[in-house]
Amino acid sequence: MSPRTDPRSDRGHERRLLTLIALGILLLGIGLGGIYLTLWSSAAKDLTRLLPASTRAYASSPAPWAAMTRTLGLPIWRDHDALEKGVLATGYLQSENAGDLSGIPVGVVREILRSVDGLEVALVPVSPRSGGTDASPGGQTLLLFVDIQDATQRKRITAKLKPLLETVDRRVGIRIDTIRRHLWQRLVSVDIEPPRVVELDPWLVFAWGAPIGLDEVLDARVGGRRDALYRRPGFAPGERSGLRLAVDAGSAWALLAERPEPPPGGLVEFLDLVTISARSGEAPAKDDLTTLTAEVSDRELVAALKRGLAPARHELIGLAPDDALFVLSATGDDLAALVDVLRSLAFRLQRDFYPSAEPSALITTLVAAAADLPQGGGELALVALPVPGKEGERAFEPVILLRTAAPELAEATLAKTLPERLGDGFAHGEVLHRGERLHLAVPHADLGEPERGESRTLAWRVRRGLLELAGSVDTLDRFARVTRTLGESGRLGEVVRRGDGRESALVIVADARVMDLTQDPLLRLLRTRLKDDLLLSATLDAVDDRLELRSNIGLWTLGTALASASRSELDALLLRGLAPRCREAFDAFCSLYPRAVPCRPLALGRRARIDQVCAALLSAP
């Protein structure tokens, strides 16, 4: 007879089992909820998950003050002590009379920059909304995210901002403030919309432009976003250790060229995403290294770049005289394809930025003749020699060098093809000059005028296994005074020799004096800070479906120079293009009233108002 089971014992066992199952489900839910909250928290602090894939520009930077301090320590500055004093004490941005930046006193801006652990910037296109409480115009929104991890320091900054703010809206429970408009703007009828400000842990967010861009970021912080920036092809979130900028090529062009769309036939129309990264004073290079990568959308252009550009050793740079302004050297497996790529790049960049410029007849002729060069690879270099006593963009004489397996064949090709390419206006011949054969092409009209003819003569020869070509015999003779041979580095070649070991297709090495060839006020400002004997270098490569440009002088160098700028230097930058008569009147006014709002370079709406006054001044009889 089997033992009898107590029903109460069975029910107790079932209750214990159900309790254990319920506890298990509860613990599993808590665990999954914790994991979800952790992932949501980390995702909500990753801006590439909150910004749309259509973002036109995105930049992230480590603590700018720390990076600038490292840049100040680099051995590139003309006067380190004076520069450090300018950045920390005497520069306009350190002046108590510097006014404000978008309505925020410059003193508060300085404290923010010294306190932040990182900065992120995004330019977001937005579509208009209509109807109800969500009515808003379209356009674009510029968003600045200031990351301050120290809660105490963040409270100190927000306390200083509080008197400047007024609440204008709330979104998903988050208060949206705005900087109060300046009386100056209302008086002069230049009523620029001030930035909106949001405290969004761990950021302080500043937004300019269409309000909807900020609203969408706040919505994504709560509900997520399917079309997030990190999903965009070609885009990958960067490390916080260096500055990183990702920008749509068309948007970058519009910003630089101040025109809405790039012209057809240029280079920019074939580029998609441009990525710039910069590291300053960090191991192992301990330099200001900047890399620009541009995705190429045109497959034919990609194929041409790969066919024409091939990484190799650059030996011709070492032959440049020590006083050369710059040397540009390119290597390829097919000389004709190499010349065609260089011609294409030069033509496309001219279409983008200098559409009205006329191409050099001499360069055009030489490029056409290069199509007849012998088969095989080699190296082509352009050496720019300074012209004594001359300044400006024409203050150098070029020497073209060609290293090939058959330089004599290239010489014979030029002697045969140039008469046809140059036309009947030139006389051609071969002479014995200082014991060496020399080819000349001289315009007929200049044969009886040695000085004028010498300045327009095309001369070339083969010497030491290289083809040398220049615009005059004197220029060739200046180059011939260099006694170095292939394999030696020289002053400019030293930069390539001590590089990171990467072989590149195109290398340019330049003396700091090359910045004297331009009238650009930004480069002029940088020139006054850098050492006279500093050498700048850059490389260009075609890698997969993109172009990659690397430079040893970059964004942090430029930012450090700007941080030390005086008011007159900032005015030269911000008032460029102002009519001379208007600039004269402006300078006279500011010499009498230096603290007036129009005389503060960073005043909101200043340039627009100055342009209005200038138009009225120029229209007056």
C-alpha positions as CSV (number, residue, x, y, z in Angstrom):
1,M,0.0,0.0,0.0
2,S,1.5,3.3,-1.1
3,P,2.0,6.2,1.3
4,R,-0.6,8.8,1.1
5,T,0.4,12.3,-0.1
6,D,-0.6,15.3,1.9
7,P,-2.4,17.8,-0.5
8,R,-1.3,20.7,1.6
9,S,2.4,19.7,1.1
10,D,1.9,19.7,-2.7
11,R,0.3,23.1,-2.7
12,G,3.2,24.5,-0.6
13,H,5.7,23.1,-3.0
14,E,3.8,24.7,-6.0
15,R,3.7,28.1,-4.2
16,R,7.5,27.9,-3.5
17,L,8.1,27.0,-7.2
18,L,5.9,29.8,-8.4
19,T,7.6,32.3,-6.0
20,L,11.0,31.2,-7.3
21,I,9.9,31.6,-10.9
22,A,8.4,35.1,-10.2
23,L,11.6,36.1,-8.4
24,G,13.7,34.8,-11.4
25,I,11.5,36.7,-13.8
26,L,11.8,39.8,-11.6
27,L,15.6,39.5,-11.3
28,L,15.9,38.9,-15.1
29,G,13.7,42.0,-15.8
30,I,15.8,44.1,-13.4
31,G,19.0,42.8,-15.0
32,L,17.7,43.5,-18.6
33,G,16.4,46.9,-17.4
34,G,19.7,47.7,-15.9
35,I,21.5,46.7,-19.1
36,Y,19.0,48.7,-21.2
37,L,19.4,51.8,-19.0
38,T,23.2,51.5,-19.2
39,L,23.1,51.2,-23.0
40,W,20.5,54.0,-23.2
41,S,22.6,56.2,-21.0
42,S,25.8,55.6,-23.0
43,A,23.9,56.0,-26.3
44,A,22.2,59.2,-25.0
45,K,25.7,60.6,-24.4
46,D,26.9,59.7,-27.9
47,L,26.0,62.6,-30.2
48,T,26.5,60.5,-33.3
49,R,23.4,58.6,-32.1
50,L,21.4,61.8,-31.5
51,L,22.3,63.7,-34.7
52,P,20.7,62.9,-38.1
53,A,22.7,61.2,-40.9
54,S,22.1,64.3,-43.0
55,T,24.3,66.4,-40.7
56,R,26.4,68.6,-42.9
57,A,29.3,69.1,-40.5
58,Y,30.3,67.4,-37.3
59,A,33.4,68.2,-35.2
60,S,34.6,66.8,-31.9
61,S,37.6,68.0,-29.9
62,P,39.3,67.2,-26.6
63,A,39.8,69.9,-24.0
64,P,40.9,72.8,-26.2
65,W,42.9,74.6,-23.6
66,A,45.0,71.5,-22.9
67,A,45.6,71.0,-26.7
68,M,46.5,74.7,-27.1
69,T,48.9,74.4,-24.2
70,R,50.7,71.5,-25.9
71,T,50.8,73.4,-29.2
72,L,52.4,76.4,-27.4
73,G,55.2,74.1,-26.4
74,L,56.1,73.1,-29.9
75,P,59.4,74.4,-31.3
76,I,57.7,76.1,-34.3
77,W,57.2,79.6,-32.9
78,R,59.3,82.7,-33.6
79,D,59.0,84.0,-30.0
80,H,57.5,81.4,-27.7
81,D,57.4,83.8,-24.7
82,A,55.7,86.6,-26.6
83,L,53.2,84.1,-28.1
84,E,52.4,82.6,-24.7
85,K,51.9,86.1,-23.3
86,G,49.6,87.0,-26.1
87,V,47.5,83.9,-25.6
88,L,47.3,84.2,-21.8
89,A,47.5,88.0,-21.2
90,T,47.8,90.6,-23.9
91,G,45.8,89.1,-26.8
92,Y,42.5,90.8,-27.6
93,L,40.5,87.7,-26.3
94,Q,42.1,88.3,-22.9
95,S,41.1,92.0,-22.8
96,E,38.3,93.1,-20.5
97,N,37.1,95.4,-23.3
98,A,36.7,92.5,-25.7
99,G,33.0,92.7,-25.4
100,D,31.0,89.5,-26.0
101,L,30.7,86.5,-28.3
102,S,27.0,86.0,-29.4
103,G,25.9,87.9,-26.3
104,I,28.2,86.0,-23.8
105,P,30.9,88.1,-22.3
106,V,34.4,87.0,-23.5
107,G,35.5,86.6,-19.9
108,V,32.8,83.9,-19.4
109,V,33.8,82.3,-22.8
110,R,37.4,82.1,-21.6
111,E,36.3,80.4,-18.3
112,I,34.2,77.9,-20.3
113,L,37.1,77.0,-22.6
114,R,39.4,76.5,-19.5
115,S,36.8,74.2,-17.9
116,V,35.5,72.0,-20.7
117,D,36.5,68.3,-21.1
118,G,35.5,68.4,-24.7
119,L,33.6,70.3,-27.4
120,E,31.4,69.0,-30.2
121,V,29.9,71.0,-33.0
122,A,27.2,70.0,-35.6
123,L,25.6,71.8,-38.6
124,V,22.2,70.2,-39.1
125,P,19.8,70.9,-42.1
126,V,16.2,71.0,-41.0
127,S,12.9,71.0,-42.9
128,P,10.1,73.4,-41.9
129,R,7.2,72.4,-39.7
130,S,3.7,74.0,-40.0
131,G,0.6,74.0,-37.9
132,G,-0.1,73.9,-34.2
133,T,2.6,74.5,-31.6
134,D,5.3,73.0,-33.8
135,A,5.2,75.7,-36.5
136,S,8.8,76.7,-37.4
137,P,10.9,77.7,-40.4
138,G,13.4,75.4,-42.1
139,G,17.0,76.1,-42.9
140,Q,19.8,74.8,-40.7
141,T,20.8,74.7,-37.0
142,L,24.4,75.2,-35.7
143,L,24.7,73.2,-32.4
144,L,27.6,73.6,-29.9
145,F,27.9,70.9,-27.2
146,V,30.1,71.9,-24.3
147,D,31.1,68.9,-22.2
148,I,31.8,69.8,-18.5
149,Q,32.2,66.6,-16.4
150,D,32.8,68.4,-13.1
151,A,29.3,69.1,-11.8
152,T,30.5,71.8,-9.5
153,Q,32.3,73.7,-12.3
154,R,29.2,73.3,-14.5
155,K,27.1,74.9,-11.8
156,R,29.6,77.7,-11.6
157,I,29.4,78.4,-15.3
158,T,25.6,78.2,-15.4
159,A,25.4,80.6,-12.5
160,K,27.4,83.1,-14.6
161,L,25.2,82.5,-17.6
162,K,21.9,82.8,-15.6
163,P,21.7,86.6,-15.6
164,L,22.0,86.6,-19.4
165,L,19.2,84.1,-20.0
166,E,15.5,84.2,-20.4
167,T,13.2,81.1,-20.7
168,V,11.5,80.8,-24.1
169,D,10.2,77.1,-24.3
170,R,10.2,73.6,-22.9
171,R,10.7,70.4,-24.8
172,V,10.2,66.9,-23.4
173,G,10.5,68.4,-20.0
174,I,13.7,70.3,-20.7
175,R,13.9,74.1,-20.3
176,I,15.1,76.1,-23.3
177,D,16.6,79.5,-22.6
178,T,17.9,82.2,-24.9
179,I,20.6,84.9,-24.6
180,R,18.9,88.3,-24.2
181,R,19.1,90.5,-27.3
182,H,21.5,93.4,-27.1
183,L,20.2,96.9,-27.1
184,W,22.8,97.6,-29.7
185,Q,21.1,95.2,-32.2
186,R,17.7,96.9,-31.7
187,L,19.2,100.4,-32.1
188,V,20.9,99.6,-35.4
189,S,18.1,97.3,-36.8
190,V,20.4,94.3,-37.2
191,D,18.2,92.0,-35.1
192,I,20.2,88.7,-35.2
193,E,18.6,85.8,-33.4
194,P,20.6,85.1,-30.3
195,P,21.6,81.5,-29.4
196,R,19.3,79.2,-27.4
197,V,20.9,77.5,-24.4
198,V,20.0,74.1,-22.8
199,E,21.5,72.3,-19.9
200,L,21.6,68.7,-21.0
201,D,23.8,66.5,-18.8
202,P,26.7,66.3,-19.4
203,W,26.5,69.2,-21.9
204,L,25.7,72.8,-22.1
205,V,24.1,73.2,-25.5
206,F,24.2,76.4,-27.6
207,A,22.1,76.5,-30.7
208,W,21.9,79.1,-33.5
209,G,19.5,79.1,-36.5
210,A,16.3,77.2,-37.0
211,P,14.8,76.1,-33.6
212,I,13.7,72.7,-34.9
213,G,17.3,71.3,-35.0
214,L,17.6,71.6,-31.2
215,D,14.1,70.2,-30.7
216,E,15.0,67.1,-32.7
217,V,18.1,66.5,-30.6
218,L,16.1,66.8,-27.4
219,D,13.5,64.4,-28.8
220,A,16.2,61.9,-29.8
221,R,17.7,62.0,-26.3
222,V,14.4,60.6,-25.0
223,G,13.1,58.4,-27.9
224,G,16.2,57.6,-29.9
225,R,16.8,58.1,-33.7
226,R,16.7,55.7,-36.5
227,D,18.6,57.9,-39.1
228,A,21.5,58.5,-36.7
229,L,24.8,60.0,-38.0
230,Y,26.9,57.0,-36.9
231,R,25.0,55.0,-39.6
232,R,26.1,57.2,-42.4
233,P,28.4,55.5,-45.0
234,G,32.0,56.6,-44.6
235,F,31.4,58.1,-41.2
236,A,33.0,56.6,-38.1
237,P,33.0,58.2,-34.6
238,G,36.4,59.5,-33.7
239,E,38.5,59.2,-30.6
240,R,38.3,62.0,-28.0
241,S,42.1,62.2,-27.9
242,G,42.3,64.3,-31.1
243,L,40.2,66.9,-32.9
244,R,38.1,65.4,-35.6
245,L,35.9,67.1,-38.2
246,A,33.5,65.4,-40.6
247,V,31.9,67.7,-43.2
248,D,29.9,67.3,-46.4
249,A,32.2,68.5,-49.2
250,G,29.6,70.8,-50.7
251,S,28.9,72.5,-47.4
252,A,32.6,73.0,-46.8
253,W,33.0,74.6,-50.2
254,A,30.0,76.9,-49.7
255,L,31.6,78.1,-46.4
256,L,35.0,78.7,-48.0
257,A,33.9,80.1,-51.3
258,E,30.8,81.9,-50.0
259,R,28.7,80.6,-52.9
260,P,25.8,78.1,-52.6
261,E,27.0,75.3,-54.9
262,P,30.4,74.3,-56.4
263,P,30.7,74.9,-60.2
264,P,30.6,72.0,-62.6
265,G,34.0,70.6,-63.6
266,G,35.6,71.3,-60.3
267,L,37.0,68.8,-57.8
268,V,34.4,69.4,-55.0
269,E,31.5,68.2,-57.0
270,F,33.1,64.7,-57.0
271,L,33.7,64.6,-53.3
272,D,31.3,63.4,-50.6
273,L,32.4,63.2,-47.0
274,V,35.5,65.1,-45.9
275,T,37.1,64.1,-42.6
276,I,39.8,66.1,-40.9
277,S,41.7,64.9,-37.8
278,A,44.3,66.8,-35.8
279,R,46.7,66.0,-33.0
280,S,49.1,68.4,-31.5
281,G,52.1,67.8,-29.3
282,E,51.2,64.2,-28.6
283,A,53.5,61.2,-28.8
284,P,55.1,59.8,-30.8
285,A,55.4,62.6,-33.4
286,K,54.9,65.5,-30.9
287,D,54.0,67.7,-33.8
288,D,50.8,69.4,-35.1
289,L,49.7,66.6,-37.4
290,T,46.6,67.2,-39.5
291,T,45.0,64.6,-41.8
292,L,42.3,65.4,-44.4
293,T,40.5,62.5,-46.0
294,A,37.9,63.1,-48.8
295,E,35.6,60.4,-50.2
296,V,35.6,60.5,-54.1
297,S,32.2,59.7,-55.6
298,D,33.3,59.5,-59.2
299,R,34.7,56.1,-60.2
300,E,36.5,57.3,-63.3
301,L,38.3,60.0,-61.2
302,V,39.2,57.3,-58.7
303,A,40.6,55.1,-61.4
304,A,42.6,58.0,-62.9
305,L,44.1,58.9,-59.5
306,K,45.2,55.4,-58.9
307,R,46.6,55.0,-62.4
308,G,48.6,58.3,-62.2
309,L,49.7,58.4,-58.5
310,A,52.0,55.7,-57.1
311,P,53.8,56.0,-53.7
312,A,57.6,55.9,-54.0
313,R,60.7,57.5,-52.6
314,H,61.0,61.2,-53.4
315,E,64.7,61.9,-54.3
316,L,64.4,65.1,-56.2
317,I,63.4,67.2,-53.2
318,G,66.9,66.8,-51.8
319,L,68.3,68.5,-54.9
320,A,66.5,71.8,-54.2
321,P,68.6,74.7,-53.2
322,D,68.4,75.6,-49.5
323,D,66.8,78.9,-50.3
324,A,64.0,77.4,-52.4
325,L,60.5,78.6,-51.4
326,F,58.9,75.2,-52.0
327,V,59.3,71.9,-53.8
328,L,56.4,69.8,-55.1
329,S,57.3,66.2,-56.1
330,A,55.0,63.5,-57.6
331,T,55.7,59.9,-58.4
332,G,53.9,57.5,-60.7
333,D,54.3,54.2,-62.6
334,D,53.2,56.0,-65.9
335,L,54.6,59.5,-66.5
336,A,52.0,60.5,-69.0
337,A,49.2,59.4,-66.6
338,L,51.0,61.2,-63.7
339,V,51.1,64.5,-65.7
340,D,47.5,64.0,-66.7
341,V,46.4,63.6,-63.0
342,L,48.3,66.7,-61.9
343,R,46.8,68.7,-64.8
344,S,43.3,67.4,-63.9
345,L,43.7,68.2,-60.2
346,A,45.1,71.7,-60.9
347,F,42.3,72.4,-63.4
348,R,39.5,71.2,-61.1
349,L,40.8,73.2,-58.1
350,Q,41.1,76.3,-60.3
351,R,37.5,75.8,-61.4
352,D,36.4,75.6,-57.7
353,F,38.3,78.5,-56.2
354,Y,39.8,80.6,-59.1
355,P,37.3,80.3,-62.0
356,S,38.3,83.6,-63.6
357,A,42.1,82.8,-63.6
358,E,43.8,82.2,-67.0
359,P,46.0,79.0,-67.1
360,S,49.7,79.6,-67.9
361,A,50.4,79.2,-71.6
362,L,53.8,77.7,-70.8
363,I,52.4,75.1,-68.3
364,T,49.6,74.2,-70.8
365,T,52.2,73.7,-73.5
366,L,54.4,71.5,-71.3
367,V,51.5,69.4,-70.2
368,A,50.4,68.9,-73.8
369,A,54.0,67.9,-74.6
370,A,54.1,65.5,-71.7
371,A,51.6,63.3,-73.5
372,D,54.5,62.3,-75.8
373,L,56.9,61.3,-72.9
374,P,58.4,57.9,-73.1
375,Q,56.7,54.9,-71.4
376,G,57.6,54.1,-67.8
377,G,57.4,55.6,-64.4
378,G,59.5,58.2,-62.6
379,E,59.4,61.3,-60.5
380,L,58.4,64.9,-61.5
381,A,59.2,67.9,-59.3
382,L,58.6,71.6,-59.4
383,V,61.2,73.7,-57.5
384,A,60.3,77.3,-56.8
385,L,63.4,79.6,-56.5
386,P,62.9,83.1,-55.0
387,V,63.4,86.1,-57.2
388,P,65.6,88.6,-55.4
389,G,63.9,92.0,-54.7
390,K,60.4,90.8,-55.7
391,E,57.4,90.1,-53.5
392,G,53.9,88.7,-54.1
393,E,52.5,85.8,-56.0
394,R,55.0,86.2,-59.0
395,A,58.1,86.3,-56.7
396,F,59.5,82.9,-57.7
397,E,61.0,81.2,-60.8
398,P,60.1,77.5,-61.4
399,V,62.5,74.7,-62.3
400,I,60.9,71.4,-63.5
401,L,62.9,68.2,-62.9
402,L,62.2,64.8,-64.4
403,R,63.7,61.6,-63.1
404,T,63.1,58.7,-65.5
405,A,64.8,55.6,-66.8
406,A,65.5,57.3,-70.1
407,P,66.1,61.1,-69.6
408,E,67.8,61.4,-73.0
409,L,64.7,60.1,-74.7
410,A,62.6,62.6,-72.8
411,E,65.0,65.3,-74.0
412,A,64.7,64.3,-77.6
413,T,60.9,64.1,-77.2
414,L,60.7,67.7,-76.0
415,A,63.1,68.9,-78.8
416,K,60.8,67.3,-81.3
417,T,57.4,68.2,-80.0
418,L,57.9,71.6,-78.5
419,P,58.3,73.4,-81.9
420,E,54.9,72.2,-82.9
421,R,53.3,72.9,-79.5
422,L,54.7,76.4,-79.2
423,G,53.9,77.4,-82.8
424,D,55.8,79.5,-85.3
425,G,56.4,82.4,-82.9
426,F,59.5,80.7,-81.4
427,A,62.9,80.0,-82.6
428,H,64.4,76.7,-81.5
429,G,68.0,75.6,-81.2
430,E,70.7,73.8,-79.3
431,V,73.8,75.5,-78.0
432,L,76.9,74.7,-76.0
433,H,76.6,76.5,-72.6
434,R,79.5,76.2,-70.1
435,G,80.5,72.9,-71.6
436,E,77.0,71.3,-71.6
437,R,74.4,71.0,-74.4
438,L,71.4,73.2,-73.8
439,H,68.1,73.5,-75.7
440,L,66.5,76.9,-76.2
441,A,63.1,78.1,-77.3
442,V,63.1,81.9,-77.8
443,P,60.2,84.1,-79.1
444,H,61.2,85.6,-82.5
445,A,60.4,89.1,-81.3
446,D,62.9,88.8,-78.5
447,L,65.9,87.6,-80.4
448,G,67.4,91.1,-80.7
449,E,66.6,92.0,-77.0
450,P,68.8,89.8,-74.8
451,E,67.3,90.9,-71.5
452,R,63.7,90.6,-72.5
453,G,64.5,87.4,-74.5
454,E,66.3,85.9,-71.5
455,S,63.2,86.4,-69.3
456,R,61.0,84.6,-71.8
457,T,63.4,81.9,-72.9
458,L,62.5,78.2,-72.4
459,A,65.6,76.2,-71.6
460,W,66.2,72.6,-70.9
461,R,68.9,70.0,-70.7
462,V,69.9,66.6,-69.3
463,R,72.4,66.7,-66.5
464,R,73.5,64.0,-64.1
465,G,70.8,61.7,-65.5
466,L,67.9,64.2,-64.9
467,L,66.0,66.4,-67.3
468,E,66.0,70.0,-66.1
469,L,63.7,72.7,-67.5
470,A,63.2,76.3,-66.6
471,G,62.0,79.7,-68.0
472,S,65.5,81.1,-68.4
473,V,69.2,80.0,-68.7
474,D,70.0,82.0,-65.6
475,T,67.4,80.0,-63.6
476,L,69.0,76.8,-64.8
477,D,72.4,78.1,-63.8
478,R,71.1,79.0,-60.3
479,F,69.9,75.5,-59.9
480,A,73.1,74.0,-61.3
481,R,75.1,75.6,-58.4
482,V,73.6,72.9,-56.1
483,T,76.2,70.2,-55.9
484,R,74.2,67.5,-54.1
485,T,73.4,64.2,-55.9
486,L,70.4,61.9,-55.7
487,G,70.1,60.3,-52.2
488,E,71.3,63.4,-50.3
489,S,68.7,65.3,-48.4
490,G,69.6,69.0,-48.2
491,R,67.5,71.4,-46.1
492,L,64.1,70.7,-47.7
493,G,64.7,67.0,-48.1
494,E,65.4,66.7,-44.4
495,V,61.7,66.9,-43.7
496,V,61.0,63.9,-45.9
497,R,64.0,61.9,-44.5
498,R,62.8,62.4,-40.9
499,G,59.1,61.6,-41.8
500,D,57.0,58.7,-40.4
501,G,58.3,56.3,-43.0
502,R,55.3,56.3,-45.3
503,E,55.9,56.6,-49.0
504,S,53.5,59.0,-50.6
505,A,52.5,59.8,-54.2
506,L,52.8,63.6,-53.9
507,V,54.9,65.5,-51.4
508,I,55.2,69.3,-51.0
509,V,57.8,70.9,-48.7
510,A,57.7,74.6,-48.3
511,D,59.7,77.3,-46.5
512,A,57.6,79.5,-44.2
513,R,58.3,82.4,-46.6
514,V,55.9,80.8,-49.0
515,M,53.1,82.5,-47.0
516,D,54.5,85.9,-48.1
517,L,53.2,85.0,-51.6
518,T,49.6,85.5,-50.5
519,Q,47.7,88.6,-49.2
520,D,45.3,86.4,-47.1
521,P,45.2,88.0,-43.6
522,L,44.9,84.7,-41.9
523,L,48.1,83.4,-43.4
524,R,49.8,86.7,-42.8
525,L,48.8,86.4,-39.1
526,L,50.2,82.9,-38.9
527,R,53.4,84.0,-40.7
528,T,54.2,86.6,-38.0
529,R,54.1,83.9,-35.3
530,L,56.1,81.0,-37.0
531,K,59.9,80.7,-37.2
532,D,61.5,82.0,-40.4
533,D,63.4,78.8,-40.9
534,L,60.4,76.5,-40.3
535,L,59.6,74.0,-43.0
536,L,56.0,73.0,-43.8
537,S,55.2,69.7,-45.4
538,A,52.2,67.9,-46.8
539,T,51.6,64.6,-48.6
540,L,48.7,63.5,-50.9
541,D,47.7,59.9,-51.7
542,A,44.9,58.1,-53.5
543,V,43.8,55.3,-51.1
544,D,40.9,53.1,-52.1
545,D,38.1,55.5,-53.0
546,R,39.4,58.6,-51.2
547,L,42.1,61.2,-51.3
548,E,44.2,61.6,-48.2
549,L,46.2,64.7,-47.4
550,R,48.6,64.9,-44.4
551,S,50.3,68.1,-43.0
552,N,52.7,68.9,-40.2
553,I,51.0,72.3,-39.6
554,G,47.3,72.4,-38.9
555,L,44.3,73.5,-37.0
556,W,45.8,73.7,-33.6
557,T,48.7,75.9,-34.9
558,L,46.2,78.2,-36.5
559,G,43.9,78.3,-33.4
560,T,46.8,79.2,-31.2
561,A,47.9,82.0,-33.5
562,L,44.3,83.3,-33.5
563,A,44.1,83.2,-29.7
564,S,47.0,85.6,-29.5
565,A,45.7,88.1,-32.1
566,S,45.3,91.8,-31.4
567,R,42.2,93.8,-32.2
568,S,43.8,95.2,-35.4
569,E,44.7,91.7,-36.6
570,L,41.1,90.4,-35.9
571,D,39.7,93.4,-37.8
572,A,41.9,92.5,-40.8
573,L,40.4,89.1,-40.7
574,L,36.7,90.0,-40.1
575,L,36.6,93.1,-42.2
576,R,38.3,91.7,-45.3
577,G,36.8,92.9,-48.5
578,L,35.7,96.2,-47.0
579,A,36.1,99.1,-49.4
580,P,39.2,101.2,-48.7
581,R,37.2,104.4,-48.2
582,C,35.0,102.6,-45.7
583,R,37.9,101.1,-43.9
584,E,39.5,104.5,-43.6
585,A,36.3,105.9,-42.0
586,F,36.0,102.9,-39.7
587,D,39.6,103.3,-38.5
588,A,39.1,107.0,-37.8
589,F,36.0,106.3,-35.8
590,C,37.6,103.6,-33.7
591,S,40.7,105.6,-33.0
592,L,38.3,108.2,-31.3
593,Y,35.9,105.7,-29.7
594,P,37.9,102.4,-29.2
595,R,35.3,101.0,-26.7
596,A,32.3,101.6,-29.0
597,V,30.4,98.5,-29.9
598,P,31.2,98.7,-33.7
599,C,34.9,98.7,-32.8
600,R,34.6,95.3,-31.0
601,P,35.5,92.6,-33.5
602,L,33.2,90.0,-31.9
603,A,30.1,92.1,-31.5
604,L,27.0,90.3,-32.8
605,G,25.8,91.8,-36.1
606,R,28.7,94.2,-36.4
607,R,29.8,93.4,-40.0
608,A,26.2,93.6,-41.3
609,R,25.8,97.1,-39.8
610,I,29.2,98.2,-41.1
611,D,28.3,97.0,-44.6
612,Q,25.1,99.1,-44.3
613,V,26.9,102.2,-43.3
614,C,29.6,101.6,-46.0
615,A,26.9,101.3,-48.7
616,A,25.5,104.6,-47.6
617,L,28.9,106.2,-47.5
618,L,29.8,105.0,-51.0
619,S,26.5,106.2,-52.4
620,A,27.0,109.7,-51.0
621,P,28.2,112.4,-53.5
